[in-house]
Amino acid sequence: MPTYTVTVANLSLSAQQKSQIAETITAAHSAQTGAPRFFAQALFSAANEGDHFVGGRMNTAPQVYVHGLVREGRSIEIKQALMSQMLEEIAHIVDITAEDVWIYLQDIPATQMIEFGRFLPAPGGEAEWEKGMSPEKRGSLPK
């Protein structure tokens, strides 16, 4: 499951903005990678005032940072399309420029990730892997 940590500096997100950003991340990840929507999760946090520095100086610009931990095995083109799809939508939701949205993707081997009690499959093996989930767990997941 890709985990996207969204950290904001010098701004506050409303519940609606968080929901919209989470949907943007989920839609982009699913569209670009083919992974099921329920694989994507987003966690939000905010830097305290005075805790964010750029180039050794305190930053006062409102900015959004998205750090995605994703399974390795996808092309540069897919990863750049994923980041590009998120970039403009997040900037629009927060009403900042694209220059103030920073996105990082970090690949992790599927063999080094356990979710829902099992090691994750390589990209493309999600459907077969999902069959191993209990019916109760499958039924509780968003489609």
C-alpha positions, -999 to 999 in steps of 0.1 A, spaced: 0 0 0 15 33 -9 17 56 20 17 93 13 26 116 41 14 152 34 31 178 55 22 215 54 43 244 65 29 279 72 -7 270 64 -36 250 78 -57 226 59 -94 222 64 -111 188 67 -124 193 32 -90 202 18 -75 171 34 -103 149 19 -98 165 -15 -60 159 -14 -64 123 -2 -88 117 -31 -64 134 -55 -35 111 -43 -57 80 -44 -71 87 -79 -36 96 -93 -20 65 -78 -47 42 -90 -48 57 -125 -11 58 -131 -1 24 -115 -32 3 -119 -32 -5 -82 -65 -8 -64 -78 24 -48 -78 8 -14 -40 4 -15 -34 42 -12 -34 59 21 -26 95 31 -15 108 64 -15 145 73 7 166 96 18 202 100 51 218 109 48 241 139 54 278 132 92 284 132 100 247 127 106 248 89 138 261 74 151 263 38 187 270 31 193 275 68 167 302 71 132 300 85 107 296 58 75 317 59 60 307 25 30 284 26 41 250 12 29 214 9 53 184 9 41 150 -3 64 121 5 52 88 -11 65 54 -2 56 32 -31 65 -3 -43 95 -4 -66 91 -18 -101 75 10 -120 90 31 -148 102 66 -144 75 77 -169 48 62 -146 62 78 -115 66 112 -132 30 110 -145 18 102 -110 36 131 -95 25 155 -123 -11 145 -119 -9 153 -81 10 185 -85 -15 209 -101 -45 195 -83 -29 198 -49 -18 234 -57 -53 242 -68 -69 227 -37 -46 246 -13 -46 278 -35 -8 280 -37 15 279 -67 29 246 -81 63 260 -71 52 256 -34 42 219 -37 71 195 -34 66 158 -41 90 129 -34 85 93 -43 106 66 -27 107 30 -40 105 1 -15 108 -36 -26 74 -53 -21 93 -80 -1 100 -54 25 64 -44 31 37 -62 51 1 -50 49 -31 -67 59 -8 -93 76 11 -104 44 40 -94 23 29 -73 -7 29 -86 -42 50 -71 -70 32 -45 -90 6 -62 -112 -1 -90 -87 -27 -71 -66 -58 -90 -78 -44 -125 -69 -30 -111 -36 -63 -96 -27 -80 -130 -30 -60 -141 1 -77 -115 23 -105 -126 45 -140 -118 32 -146 -95 62 -115 -75 54 -122 -73 17 -158 -62 25 -146 -34 47 -123 -18 21 -134 11 -1 -137 2 -38 
